[in-house]
Amino acid sequence: MGIDRATVVDSIGMAHLMADRIPVFSRFASLGVSERYNRMIFVILKSKEQVDGAIDVIQEVVGDLSKPRTGVVCVIPVERALGLDEKLDSH
C-alpha cells in the first residue's frame, strides 16, 4: 500500500490512570477493561485510497471496528506537515 512509516505511542486508559492516582476511582479500572496499556499509531497518508486500505488492514488484524472494545480509528485532515519526505511534504 506504500505506507512505510508511522509513530507508535504507548498510552493508558483514563479509568486506569484515575484509579492509580485517586483511590475512589479504583473500581472503574475493573469495569470491563481488559487491557491496561494501549498503543496509538499515528500515520500521515496522502490519498483517500491509502486511508481506506489502512482501515481495511487494521480491521483484518484487530477485527470489526463496529464491535465494542476492538479499537478506534480517527481520520483527521492534516493542514500542513513539514519534515517528511519531499513526496509527502505539504505546503
C-alpha positions as CSV (number, residue, x, y, z in Angstrom):
1,M,0.0,0.0,0.0
2,G,3.0,2.3,0.2
3,I,2.7,3.0,3.9
4,D,6.2,2.8,5.2
5,R,6.3,4.8,8.4
6,A,4.2,5.6,11.4
7,T,4.7,6.7,15.0
8,V,3.6,4.4,17.8
9,V,2.8,5.9,21.2
10,D,2.2,3.9,24.4
11,S,-1.0,5.0,26.2
12,I,-3.1,4.2,29.2
13,G,-6.9,4.5,29.5
14,M,-8.4,7.2,31.7
15,A,-10.0,4.8,34.1
16,H,-6.7,3.1,34.9
17,L,-4.9,6.4,35.2
18,M,-7.5,7.8,37.6
19,A,-7.6,4.5,39.6
20,D,-3.8,4.8,40.1
21,R,-4.0,8.4,41.3
22,I,-7.4,8.7,43.0
23,P,-8.4,5.7,45.2
24,V,-12.1,6.4,44.9
25,F,-11.9,5.7,41.2
26,S,-10.1,2.4,41.6
27,R,-13.3,0.4,40.8
28,F,-13.6,2.0,37.4
29,A,-10.4,0.3,36.3
30,S,-12.1,-3.1,36.5
31,L,-15.3,-2.3,34.6
32,G,-14.8,-4.5,31.6
33,V,-11.5,-3.0,30.5
34,S,-9.2,-5.9,29.7
35,E,-6.0,-4.1,28.6
36,R,-4.3,-1.7,30.9
37,Y,-1.9,-0.3,28.3
38,N,-2.7,0.6,24.7
39,R,-0.9,1.7,21.6
40,M,-1.8,4.7,19.5
41,I,-0.5,4.7,15.9
42,F,-0.2,7.9,14.0
43,V,0.4,8.0,10.3
44,I,0.0,10.7,7.7
45,L,-1.4,9.4,4.4
46,K,-1.6,11.2,1.1
47,S,-4.7,9.7,-0.5
48,K,-8.1,8.5,0.3
49,E,-7.2,5.1,-1.2
50,Q,-4.3,4.8,1.3
51,V,-6.7,5.7,4.2
52,D,-9.3,3.2,3.0
53,G,-6.7,0.5,2.6
54,A,-5.2,1.2,6.0
55,I,-8.6,0.9,7.6
56,D,-9.1,-2.5,5.8
57,V,-5.8,-3.8,7.1
58,I,-6.5,-2.6,10.6
59,Q,-9.8,-4.4,10.6
60,E,-8.2,-7.6,9.3
61,V,-5.8,-7.5,12.2
62,V,-8.0,-6.4,15.2
63,G,-11.5,-7.3,13.9
64,D,-14.6,-5.4,13.1
65,L,-14.2,-1.8,14.5
66,S,-18.0,-1.6,14.9
67,K,-17.7,-4.2,17.7
68,P,-17.1,-3.0,21.3
69,R,-13.5,-2.9,22.7
70,T,-12.0,-3.5,19.2
71,G,-10.3,-0.2,18.6
72,V,-10.8,3.3,17.3
73,V,-9.8,4.8,14.1
74,C,-9.9,8.6,13.5
75,V,-9.3,10.3,10.2
76,I,-8.3,13.9,10.7
77,P,-7.2,16.1,7.8
78,V,-3.7,17.4,8.1
79,E,-3.4,21.1,7.0
80,R,0.3,21.1,6.9
81,A,3.2,18.7,7.5
82,L,6.9,19.5,7.5
83,G,9.9,17.3,7.9
84,L,8.6,14.4,5.9
85,D,9.9,13.1,2.6
86,E,9.6,15.6,-0.2
87,K,6.8,13.5,-1.8
88,L,4.7,13.8,1.4
89,D,5.5,17.4,2.5
90,S,2.5,19.6,2.1
91,H,2.5,23.4,1.9
